[in-house]
Amino acid sequence: MLVVTATEAVSCGDAVSALIPCGSFLVGSGPPKPSAECCQSAQTLNKMAATLATRRALCQCLKQTGPSFGVKPERAKQLPPLCKLKLNIPVSPSVDCNKVQ
């Protein structure tokens, strides 16, 4: 599991690594619900997005890397409610990351 304090910057690589447990769910090859490990990792990543700059950077990272990993947008949209996440970053391939608050 990724261990980074909220005061440290989160790199794009860290974000992608944090979501590895969600991989099979996000690409649609796994079960219809994310695993507990996936949800825990997603919640940790969400907590690390504490600043505006970090949220915008993570938004851009996930927007750019998602398609290269074969992430299905409909699965990505399902992750927050299934993992009980209150997201600071909208889940959409067309989101304008510069408008993320």
All heavy atoms as an XYZ file, in Angstrom:
724
protein
N       0.835     -1.175      0.000
C       0.000      0.000      0.000
C       0.881      1.240      0.000
O       1.927      1.275      0.615
C      -0.910      0.013      1.227
C      -1.712      1.297      1.303
S      -2.503      1.541      2.878
C      -4.092      0.920      2.441
N       0.435      2.250     -0.681
C       1.153      3.512     -0.771
C       1.091      4.233      0.569
O       0.036      4.392      1.153
C       0.481      4.370     -1.853
C       1.076      5.730     -2.133
C       2.454      5.551     -2.773
C       0.175      6.502     -3.058
N       2.244      4.647      1.064
C       2.288      5.372      2.330
C       2.949      6.715      2.080
O       4.160      6.805      1.914
C       3.077      4.590      3.404
C       3.125      5.375      4.699
C       2.457      3.227      3.627
N       2.138      7.746      1.972
C       2.609      9.104      1.756
C       1.788     10.004      2.661
O       0.578      9.869      2.738
C       2.421      9.533      0.283
C       2.896     10.961      0.066
C       3.154      8.590     -0.654
N       2.437     10.914      3.341
C       1.670     11.816      4.196
C       1.004     12.879      3.346
O       1.446     13.173      2.237
C       2.573     12.488      5.244
O       3.525     13.296      4.568
C       3.271     11.470      6.120
N      -0.039     13.466      3.878
C      -0.820     14.457      3.133
C      -0.002     15.700      2.802
O      -0.361     16.449      1.906
C      -2.055     14.843      3.925
N       1.094     15.930      3.496
C       1.888     17.121      3.234
C       2.870     16.923      2.088
O       3.438     17.870      1.593
C       2.671     17.545      4.497
O       3.489     16.454      4.908
C       1.739     17.948      5.613
N       3.077     15.703      1.663
C       3.993     15.431      0.569
C       3.264     15.542     -0.765
O       2.080     15.264     -0.860
C       4.560     14.018      0.692
C       5.458     13.820      1.894
C       5.985     12.402      1.956
O       6.658     11.982      0.997
O       5.718     11.740      2.951
N       4.017     15.922     -1.788
C       3.436     15.960     -3.126
C       3.193     14.533     -3.595
O       3.954     13.626     -3.267
C       4.376     16.675     -4.075
N       2.139     14.356     -4.367
C       1.810     13.039     -4.900
C       2.141     13.056     -6.381
O       1.585     13.851     -7.130
C       0.317     12.718     -4.693
C      -0.003     11.335     -5.211
C      -0.066     12.854     -3.238
N       3.049     12.193     -6.794
C       3.408     12.145     -8.207
C       2.355     11.348     -8.981
O       1.577     10.589     -8.395
C       4.777     11.503     -8.386
O       4.699     10.110     -8.167
N       2.385     11.507    -10.285
C       1.475     10.743    -11.131
C       1.749      9.250    -10.969
O       0.823      8.452    -10.878
C       1.645     11.182    -12.582
S       0.442     10.449    -13.707
N       3.014      8.886    -10.882
C       3.371      7.482    -10.680
C       2.818      6.931     -9.376
O       2.341      5.802     -9.318
N       2.878      7.761     -8.314
C       2.308      7.355     -7.025
C       0.809      7.105     -7.162
O       0.273      6.148     -6.607
C       2.518      8.438     -5.956
C       3.961      8.564     -5.501
O       4.741      7.613     -5.679
O       4.295      9.639     -4.957
N       0.136      8.002     -7.882
C      -1.312      7.884     -8.039
C      -1.676      6.617     -8.793
O      -2.574      5.869     -8.390
C      -1.863      9.113     -8.765
N      -0.972      6.359     -9.879
C      -1.240      5.156    -10.675
C      -0.945      3.909     -9.843
O      -1.739      2.964     -9.817
C      -0.425      5.179    -11.988
C      -0.522      3.844    -12.716
C      -0.911      6.315    -12.889
N       0.174      3.927     -9.114
C       0.528      2.785     -8.261
C      -0.523      2.548     -7.183
O      -0.856      1.408     -6.874
C       1.887      3.012     -7.598
O       2.909      3.011     -8.557
N      -1.038      3.635     -6.624
C      -2.051      3.515     -5.574
C      -3.306      2.827     -6.082
O      -3.997      2.144     -5.330
C      -2.391      4.892     -5.014
N      -3.597      3.006     -7.358
C      -4.828      2.445     -7.910
C      -4.641      1.067     -8.548
O      -5.590      0.515     -9.094
C      -5.448      3.424     -8.908
C      -5.963      4.718     -8.274
C      -6.465      5.675     -9.343
C      -7.055      4.437     -7.253
N      -3.450      0.495     -8.443
C      -3.222     -0.842     -9.003
C      -4.232     -1.867     -8.475
O      -4.755     -2.669     -9.251
C      -1.767     -1.304     -8.796
C      -0.872     -0.548     -9.767
C      -1.615     -2.811     -8.955
C       0.610     -0.800     -9.585
N      -4.581     -1.847     -7.170
C      -5.572     -2.825     -6.698
C      -6.949     -2.673     -7.366
O      -7.770     -3.579     -7.304
C      -5.668     -2.540     -5.190
C      -4.385     -1.871     -4.843
C      -4.009     -1.073     -6.065
N      -7.169     -1.545     -8.020
C      -8.453     -1.290     -8.692
C      -8.411     -1.663    -10.169
O      -9.428     -1.560    -10.862
C      -8.819      0.191     -8.572
S      -8.948      0.788     -6.882
N      -7.247     -2.080    -10.644
C      -7.049     -2.313    -12.071
C      -8.090     -3.192    -12.737
O      -8.701     -2.790    -13.725
N      -8.301     -4.397    -12.214
C      -9.240     -5.309    -12.885
C     -10.659     -4.752    -12.872
O     -11.407     -4.925    -13.832
C      -9.184     -6.702    -12.262
O      -9.569     -6.655    -10.906
N     -11.030     -4.057    -11.794
C     -12.358     -3.434    -11.761
C     -12.457     -2.329    -12.813
O     -13.420     -2.263    -13.573
C     -12.665     -2.864    -10.371
C     -13.932     -2.054    -10.346
C     -15.165     -2.673    -10.339
C     -13.891     -0.658    -10.384
C     -16.350     -1.928    -10.363
C     -15.053      0.087    -10.403
C     -16.292     -0.556    -10.395
N     -11.445     -1.466    -12.859
C     -11.495     -0.303    -13.751
C     -11.461     -0.648    -15.231
O     -12.023      0.069    -16.046
C     -10.357      0.667    -13.412
C     -10.489      1.381    -12.072
C      -9.219      2.150    -11.744
C     -11.701      2.319    -12.065
N     -10.817     -1.763    -15.587
C     -10.786     -2.149    -17.001
C     -11.927     -3.098    -17.359
O     -12.087     -3.475    -18.517
C      -9.426     -2.770    -17.411
C      -8.302     -1.777    -17.206
C      -9.155     -4.067    -16.700
N     -12.727     -3.471    -16.374
C     -13.908     -4.286    -16.630
C     -13.653     -5.775    -16.709
O     -14.516     -6.524    -17.129
N     -12.463     -6.221    -16.288
C     -12.172     -7.656    -16.367
C     -12.386     -8.369    -15.037
O     -12.283     -9.578    -14.961
C     -10.726     -7.873    -16.830
O      -9.811     -7.389    -15.861
N     -12.672     -7.594    -13.998
C     -12.845     -8.174    -12.672
C     -14.299     -8.232    -12.265
O     -15.200     -8.081    -13.088
N     -14.538     -8.413    -10.981
C     -15.898     -8.482    -10.466
C     -16.624     -7.145    -10.645
O     -15.990     -6.109    -10.869
C     -15.711     -8.819     -8.988
C     -14.312     -8.427     -8.667
C     -13.529     -8.550     -9.933
N     -17.953     -7.159    -10.527
C     -18.729     -5.929    -10.731
C     -18.572     -4.900     -9.614
O     -19.071     -3.776     -9.739
C     -20.170     -6.425    -10.829
C     -20.177     -7.736    -10.120
C     -18.806     -8.322    -10.285
N     -17.893     -5.271     -8.542
C     -17.645     -4.327     -7.447
C     -16.150     -4.313     -7.145
O     -15.499     -5.354     -7.218
C     -18.418     -4.728     -6.189
C     -19.908     -4.563     -6.335
C     -20.609     -4.821     -5.026
C     -22.106     -4.581     -5.183
N     -22.825     -4.780     -3.941
N     -15.614     -3.147     -6.770
C     -14.189     -3.085     -6.421
C     -13.908     -3.827     -5.121
O     -14.776     -3.941     -4.260
C     -13.924     -1.588     -6.281
C     -15.260     -0.988     -5.981
C     -16.278     -1.860     -6.653
N     -12.689     -4.307     -4.976
C     -12.288     -5.020     -3.763
C     -12.116     -4.033     -2.610
O     -11.993     -2.824     -2.809
C     -10.961     -5.740     -4.008
O      -9.909     -4.787     -4.171
N     -12.062     -4.574     -1.393
C     -11.829     -3.734     -0.214
C     -10.470     -3.051     -0.317
O     -10.319     -1.878      0.044
C     -11.906     -4.579      1.050
N      -9.469     -3.764     -0.841
C      -8.131     -3.181     -1.007
C      -8.165     -2.019     -2.003
O      -7.524     -0.990     -1.788
C      -7.150     -4.252     -1.481
C      -5.721     -3.750     -1.566
C      -4.737     -4.800     -2.071
O      -5.146     -5.905     -2.443
O      -3.549     -4.477     -2.091
N      -8.921     -2.177     -3.072
C      -9.082     -1.105     -4.052
C      -9.688      0.125     -3.391
O      -9.181      1.240     -3.534
C      -9.965     -1.581     -5.207
S     -10.567     -0.253     -6.280
N     -10.764     -0.068     -2.664
C     -11.442      1.065     -2.020
C     -10.535      1.744     -0.998
O     -10.497      2.980     -0.925
C     -12.742      0.613     -1.358
S     -14.039      0.230     -2.559
N      -9.782      0.961     -0.249
C      -8.869      1.540      0.736
C      -7.795      2.375      0.044
O      -7.473      3.480      0.477
C      -8.233      0.425      1.570
C      -7.372      0.958      2.701
C      -6.823     -0.167      3.571
O      -6.720     -1.313      3.157
N      -6.460      0.170      4.789
N      -7.255      1.870     -1.057
C      -6.238      2.610     -1.806
C      -6.812      3.892     -2.405
O      -6.180      4.943     -2.373
C      -5.667      1.732     -2.920
O      -4.962      0.645     -2.374
N      -8.029      3.805     -2.954
C      -8.670      4.982     -3.539
C      -8.955      6.031     -2.466
O      -8.784      7.236     -2.690
C      -9.955      4.573     -4.256
N      -9.367      5.591     -1.280
C      -9.627      6.533     -0.185
C      -8.338      7.204      0.275
O      -8.327      8.414      0.539
C     -10.308      5.801      0.981
C     -11.736      5.427      0.667
C     -12.330      4.447      1.663
O     -11.653      3.910      2.518
N     -13.629      4.196      1.518
N      -7.247      6.455      0.330
C      -5.957      7.023      0.718
C      -5.513      8.065     -0.304
O      -5.087      9.167      0.063
C      -4.887      5.914      0.840
O      -5.298      5.002      1.853
C      -3.530      6.493      1.195
N      -5.636      7.742     -1.576
C      -5.260      8.679     -2.629
C      -6.114      9.941     -2.557
O      -5.610     11.053     -2.671
C      -5.388      8.015     -4.001
C      -4.982      8.871     -5.193
C      -3.517      9.281     -5.105
C      -5.249      8.118     -6.495
N      -7.392      9.777     -2.326
C      -8.293     10.927     -2.229
C      -7.892     11.840     -1.069
O      -7.909     13.063     -1.195
C      -9.741     10.453     -2.083
C     -10.731     11.587     -2.209
O     -10.635     12.415     -3.106
N     -11.696     11.626     -1.315
N      -7.515     11.250      0.054
C      -7.095     12.050      1.212
C      -5.810     12.819      0.923
O      -5.589     13.900      1.462
C      -6.904     11.158      2.438
C      -8.205     10.670      3.022
C      -7.965      9.714      4.161
C      -9.281      9.114      4.639
N      -9.066      8.015      5.583
N      -4.954     12.248      0.069
C      -3.699     12.917     -0.261
C      -3.901     14.110     -1.193
O      -3.023     14.952     -1.305
C      -2.721     11.921     -0.885
C      -2.209     10.924      0.128
S      -0.896      9.860     -0.508
C      -1.696      9.006     -1.836
N      -5.049     14.188     -1.831
C      -5.338     15.306     -2.739
C      -5.844     16.489     -1.920
O      -6.956     16.969     -2.092
C      -6.359     14.876     -3.785
N      -4.998     16.970     -1.014
C      -5.402     17.968     -0.033
C      -5.326     19.403     -0.533
O      -5.996     20.276     -0.006
C      -4.554     17.821      1.229
N      -4.515     19.645     -1.547
C      -4.376     21.020     -2.032
C      -4.949     21.136     -3.436
O      -5.063     20.139     -4.164
C      -2.898     21.456     -2.072
O      -2.222     20.683     -3.078
C      -2.218     21.269     -0.717
N      -5.257     22.350     -3.813
C      -5.792     22.604     -5.150
C      -4.808     22.143     -6.222
O      -5.189     21.470     -7.180
C      -6.099     24.095     -5.307
C      -6.655     24.535     -6.664
C      -7.971     23.836     -6.963
C      -6.826     26.043     -6.693
N      -3.540     22.467     -6.044
C      -2.533     22.073     -7.034
C      -2.441     20.555     -7.156
O      -2.339     20.027     -8.270
C      -1.177     22.662     -6.648
N      -2.501     19.851     -6.033
C      -2.436     18.386     -6.064
C      -3.660     17.807     -6.749
O      -3.555     16.888     -7.568
C      -2.295     17.812     -4.639
O      -1.132     18.365     -4.039
C      -2.186     16.299     -4.657
N      -4.846     18.332     -6.431
C      -6.083     17.832     -7.071
C      -6.030     18.025     -8.580
O      -6.399     17.137     -9.344
C      -7.305     18.518     -6.474
C      -7.634     18.050     -5.076
C      -8.981     18.537     -4.603
N      -9.082     19.974     -4.467
C      -8.711     20.665     -3.397
N      -8.200     20.033     -2.354
N      -8.847     21.970     -3.348
N      -5.573     19.191     -9.015
C      -5.494     19.445    -10.463
C      -4.465     18.546    -11.128
O      -4.696     18.029    -12.222
C      -5.187     20.922    -10.715
C      -6.382     21.795    -10.412
C      -6.122     23.252    -10.691
N      -7.353     24.024    -10.450
C      -7.405     25.332    -10.498
N      -6.329     26.052    -10.776
N      -8.557     25.956    -10.268
N      -3.331     18.345    -10.475
C      -2.295     17.474    -11.035
C      -2.778     16.023    -11.110
O      -2.556     15.342    -12.117
C      -1.018     17.568    -10.200
N      -3.450     15.547    -10.059
C      -3.985     14.182    -10.075
C      -5.068     14.030    -11.135
O      -5.145     13.006    -11.817
C      -4.535     13.799     -8.702
C      -3.491     13.521     -7.627
C      -4.172     13.278     -6.281
C      -2.617     12.352     -8.003
N      -5.898     15.036    -11.279
C      -6.938     15.026    -12.306
C      -6.298     14.839    -13.678
O      -6.695     13.964    -14.452
C      -7.729     16.334    -12.240
S      -8.916     16.562    -13.577
N      -5.290     15.649    -13.966
C      -4.620     15.582    -15.269
C      -3.928     14.232    -15.450
O      -4.017     13.627    -16.517
C      -3.603     16.720    -15.386
C      -3.126     16.969    -16.787
C      -4.255     17.368    -17.729
O      -5.134     18.146    -17.389
N      -4.259     16.809    -18.918
N      -3.287     13.753    -14.414
C      -2.602     12.463    -14.470
C      -3.579     11.337    -14.814
O      -3.351     10.563    -15.743
C      -1.939     12.182    -13.115
S      -1.414     10.468    -12.889
N      -4.660     11.260    -14.060
C      -5.608     10.158    -14.253
C      -6.352     10.286    -15.575
O      -6.670      9.284    -16.221
C      -6.569     10.084    -13.064
C      -5.874      9.788    -11.724
C      -6.866      9.867    -10.576
C      -5.158      8.445    -11.742
N      -6.600     11.523    -15.992
C      -7.255     11.755    -17.279
C      -6.364     11.272    -18.430
O      -6.840     10.677    -19.385
C      -7.563     13.248    -17.419
C      -8.296     13.628    -18.679
C      -8.591     15.120    -18.666
C      -9.189     15.581    -19.980
N      -9.469     17.021    -19.976
N      -5.054     11.512    -18.305
C      -4.121     11.126    -19.368
C      -3.770      9.647    -19.328
O      -3.617      9.018    -20.374
C      -2.834     11.960    -19.263
C      -3.026     13.395    -19.654
C      -1.765     14.232    -19.461
O      -0.831     13.823    -18.787
N      -1.761     15.414    -20.044
N      -3.599      9.079    -18.138
C      -3.142      7.689    -18.051
C      -4.272      6.674    -18.140
O      -4.044      5.541    -18.570
C      -2.350      7.433    -16.754
O      -3.186      7.709    -15.639
C      -1.091      8.272    -16.696
N      -5.473      7.053    -17.747
C      -6.597      6.111    -17.760
C      -6.776      5.387    -19.082
O      -6.813      4.148    -19.119
N      -6.880      6.135    -20.199
C      -7.076      5.455    -21.484
C      -5.928      4.511    -21.859
O      -6.164      3.447    -22.433
C      -7.174      6.616    -22.483
C      -7.641      7.777    -21.661
C      -7.001      7.578    -20.311
N      -4.692      4.853    -21.519
C      -3.564      3.987    -21.888
C      -3.594      2.663    -21.126
O      -3.036      1.671    -21.590
C      -2.232      4.708    -21.676
O      -2.001      4.960    -20.312
N      -4.254      2.645    -19.962
C      -4.391      1.412    -19.191
C      -5.683      0.669    -19.524
O      -5.958     -0.384    -18.961
C      -4.346      1.701    -17.685
C      -2.974      2.046    -17.184
C      -2.651      3.341    -16.859
C      -1.997      1.066    -17.052
C      -1.383      3.670    -16.399
C      -0.725      1.377    -16.597
C      -0.409      2.687    -16.278
N      -6.500      1.240    -20.414
C      -7.749      0.601    -20.799
C      -8.878      0.804    -19.795
O      -9.835      0.034    -19.763
N      -8.769      1.859    -18.977
C      -9.818      2.140    -17.987
C     -11.114      2.507    -18.707
O     -11.128      3.345    -19.606
C      -9.381      3.282    -17.040
C     -10.534      3.728    -16.157
C      -8.202      2.835    -16.190
N     -12.177      1.855    -18.316
C     -13.504      2.145    -18.878
C     -14.105      3.303    -18.083
O     -14.249      3.204    -16.864
C     -14.392      0.910    -18.802
C     -13.865     -0.252    -19.626
C     -14.852     -1.392    -19.624
C     -14.366     -2.566    -20.425
N     -14.058     -2.319    -21.796
N     -14.455      4.415    -18.778
C     -14.990      5.579    -18.068
C     -16.190      5.257    -17.179
O     -16.312      5.795    -16.081
C     -15.372      6.548    -19.188
C     -14.482      6.166    -20.325
C     -14.311      4.667    -20.203
N     -17.058      4.343    -17.617
C     -18.237      4.013    -16.803
C     -17.826      3.316    -15.504
O     -18.448      3.508    -14.460
C     -19.245      3.173    -17.595
C     -18.778      1.799    -18.023
C     -17.969      1.759    -19.322
O     -17.618      2.823    -19.868
O     -17.675      0.641    -19.780
N     -16.762      2.517    -15.552
C     -16.266      1.867    -14.334
C     -15.625      2.897    -13.404
O     -15.787      2.839    -12.196
C     -15.250      0.766    -14.672
C     -15.873     -0.503    -15.236
C     -16.628     -1.260    -14.139
N     -17.060     -2.555    -14.563
C     -16.657     -3.707    -14.028
N     -15.798     -3.724    -13.051
N     -17.139     -4.843    -14.470
N     -14.871      3.837    -13.981
C     -14.243      4.882    -13.172
C     -15.301      5.716    -12.447
O     -15.124      6.076    -11.281
C     -13.370      5.774    -14.051
N     -16.425      5.979    -13.106
C     -17.508      6.747    -12.482
C     -18.187      5.966    -11.367
O     -18.717      6.541    -10.426
C     -18.546      7.160    -13.529
C     -18.077      8.267    -14.423
C     -19.143      8.654    -15.428
C     -18.610      9.678    -16.405
N     -19.599     10.087    -17.389
N     -18.170      4.634    -11.449
C     -18.799      3.800    -10.426
C     -17.947      3.700     -9.158
O     -18.478      3.453     -8.077
C     -19.031      2.379    -10.962
C     -20.080      2.278    -12.032
C     -20.127      0.886    -12.655
O     -19.293      0.027    -12.371
N     -21.105      0.669    -13.514
N     -16.646      3.894     -9.295
C     -15.737      3.692     -8.164
C     -16.068      4.567     -6.947
O     -16.177      4.039     -5.836
C     -14.284      3.904     -8.604
C     -13.213      3.484     -7.601
C     -13.272      1.981     -7.344
C     -11.838      3.870     -8.102
N     -16.271      5.884     -7.105
C     -16.553      6.711     -5.913
C     -17.779      6.256     -5.109
O     -17.669      6.049     -3.904
C     -16.721      8.124     -6.477
C     -15.909      8.102     -7.728
C     -16.094      6.721     -8.296
N     -18.945      6.039     -5.742
C     -20.077      5.609     -4.903
C     -19.900      4.203     -4.318
O     -20.290      3.956     -3.181
C     -21.283      5.670     -5.847
C     -20.743      5.751     -7.223
C     -19.354      6.300     -7.119
N     -19.281      3.293     -5.067
C     -19.091      1.936     -4.562
C     -18.084      1.892     -3.417
O     -18.165      1.030     -2.550
C     -18.650      1.003     -5.696
C     -19.714      0.695     -6.750
C     -19.112     -0.112     -7.895
C     -20.891     -0.045     -6.142
N     -17.131      2.832     -3.416
C     -16.124      2.887     -2.340
C     -16.442      3.962     -1.308
O     -15.625      4.243     -0.435
C     -14.737      3.144     -2.937
S     -14.056      1.735     -3.832
N     -17.620      4.561     -1.417
C     -18.054      5.603     -0.482
C     -17.033      6.743     -0.394
O     -16.665      7.197      0.674
C     -18.327      5.009      0.894
C     -19.465      3.993      0.883
C     -19.681      3.393      2.252
C     -20.862      2.471      2.277
N     -20.694      1.220      1.585
N     -16.610      7.201     -1.581
C     -15.655      8.300     -1.670
C     -16.378      9.617     -1.900
O     -17.260      9.698     -2.737
C     -14.706      8.096     -2.856
C     -13.638      7.036     -2.750
C     -12.932      6.898     -4.081
C     -12.653      7.363     -1.670
N     -15.960     10.626     -1.175
C     -16.392     11.986     -1.466
C     -15.231     12.614     -2.214
O     -14.221     12.976     -1.616
C     -16.708     12.752     -0.183
C     -17.927     12.239      0.518
C     -18.241     13.049      1.739
C     -19.479     12.487      2.419
N     -19.764     13.164      3.677
N     -15.376     12.682     -3.531
C     -14.247     13.091     -4.358
C     -14.096     14.589     -4.484
O     -15.080     15.316     -4.588
C     -14.408     12.522     -5.776
C     -13.980     11.101     -5.995
C     -13.968     10.794     -7.485
C     -12.642     10.784     -5.411
N     -12.839     15.011     -4.519
C     -12.505     16.396     -4.800
C     -12.215     16.572     -6.288
O     -11.954     17.672     -6.732
C     -11.252     16.810     -3.999
C     -11.515     16.801     -2.511
O     -12.565     17.221     -2.067
N     -10.551     16.323     -1.746
N     -12.231     15.477     -7.026
C     -11.915     15.497     -8.456
C     -13.064     14.822     -9.204
O     -13.404     13.678     -8.909
C     -10.598     14.731     -8.736
C      -9.441     15.341     -7.937
C     -10.283     14.732    -10.221
C      -8.173     14.517     -7.959
N     -13.676     15.508    -10.180
C     -14.744     14.874    -10.960
C     -14.201     13.690    -11.763
O     -13.049     13.703    -12.187
C     -15.216     15.977    -11.911
C     -14.621     17.242    -11.398
C     -13.422     16.872    -10.589
N     -15.034     12.686    -11.962
C     -14.626     11.506    -12.726
C     -15.280     11.587    -14.100
O     -16.465     11.291    -14.258
C     -15.040     10.205    -12.005
C     -14.610      8.991    -12.814
C     -14.454     10.165    -10.604
N     -14.495     12.034    -15.071
C     -14.989     12.156    -16.437
C     -13.800     12.339    -17.375
O     -12.884     13.104    -17.053
C     -15.918     13.361    -16.560
O     -16.193     13.641    -17.919
N     -13.822     11.663    -18.528
C     -12.709     11.841    -19.460
C     -12.685     13.232    -20.087
O     -11.690     13.642    -20.657
C     -12.936     10.751    -20.512
C     -14.355     10.356    -20.382
C     -14.776     10.675    -18.975
N     -13.771     13.986    -19.967
C     -13.831     15.314    -20.575
C     -13.708     16.450    -19.560
O     -13.880     17.611    -19.907
C     -15.143     15.457    -21.356
O     -16.237     15.323    -20.475
N     -13.395     16.121    -18.308
C     -13.302     17.148    -17.273
C     -12.165     18.129    -17.605
O     -11.129     17.741    -18.122
C     -13.093     16.516    -15.875
C     -11.751     15.829    -15.768
C     -13.220     17.563    -14.789
N     -12.392     19.405    -17.312
C     -11.352     20.420    -17.446
C     -10.645     20.497    -16.101
O     -11.163     21.064    -15.143
C     -11.977     21.773    -17.817
C     -10.936     22.873    -17.980
O      -9.755     22.659    -17.618
O     -11.314     23.958    -18.466
N      -9.468     19.915    -16.026
C      -8.749     19.821    -14.742
C      -8.372     21.191    -14.189
O      -8.175     21.334    -12.984
C      -7.506     18.950    -14.903
S      -7.911     17.219    -15.263
N      -8.295     22.203    -15.042
C      -7.987     23.557    -14.572
C      -9.146     24.175    -13.804
O      -8.968     25.180    -13.115
C      -7.584     24.464    -15.734
C      -6.252     24.064    -16.315
O      -5.330     23.708    -15.579
N      -6.147     24.069    -17.628
N     -10.326     23.579    -13.905
C     -11.503     24.087    -13.197
C     -11.782     23.308    -11.903
O     -12.720     23.617    -11.189
C     -12.732     24.056    -14.104
C     -12.623     25.033    -15.247
C     -13.875     25.060    -16.093
C     -13.716     26.068    -17.219
N     -14.876     26.062    -18.114
N     -10.967     22.299    -11.648
C     -11.118     21.512    -10.415
C     -10.870     22.414     -9.213
O      -9.912     23.180     -9.198
C     -10.142     20.315    -10.402
C     -10.061     19.669     -9.034
C     -10.551     19.290    -11.446
N     -11.748     22.351     -8.235
C     -11.592     23.156     -7.013
C     -11.153     22.280     -5.912
O     -10.679     21.918     -5.178
C     -12.899     23.837     -6.641
C     -13.335     24.835     -7.684
C     -12.352     25.971     -7.889
O     -11.881     26.596     -6.945
N     -12.002     26.240     -9.121
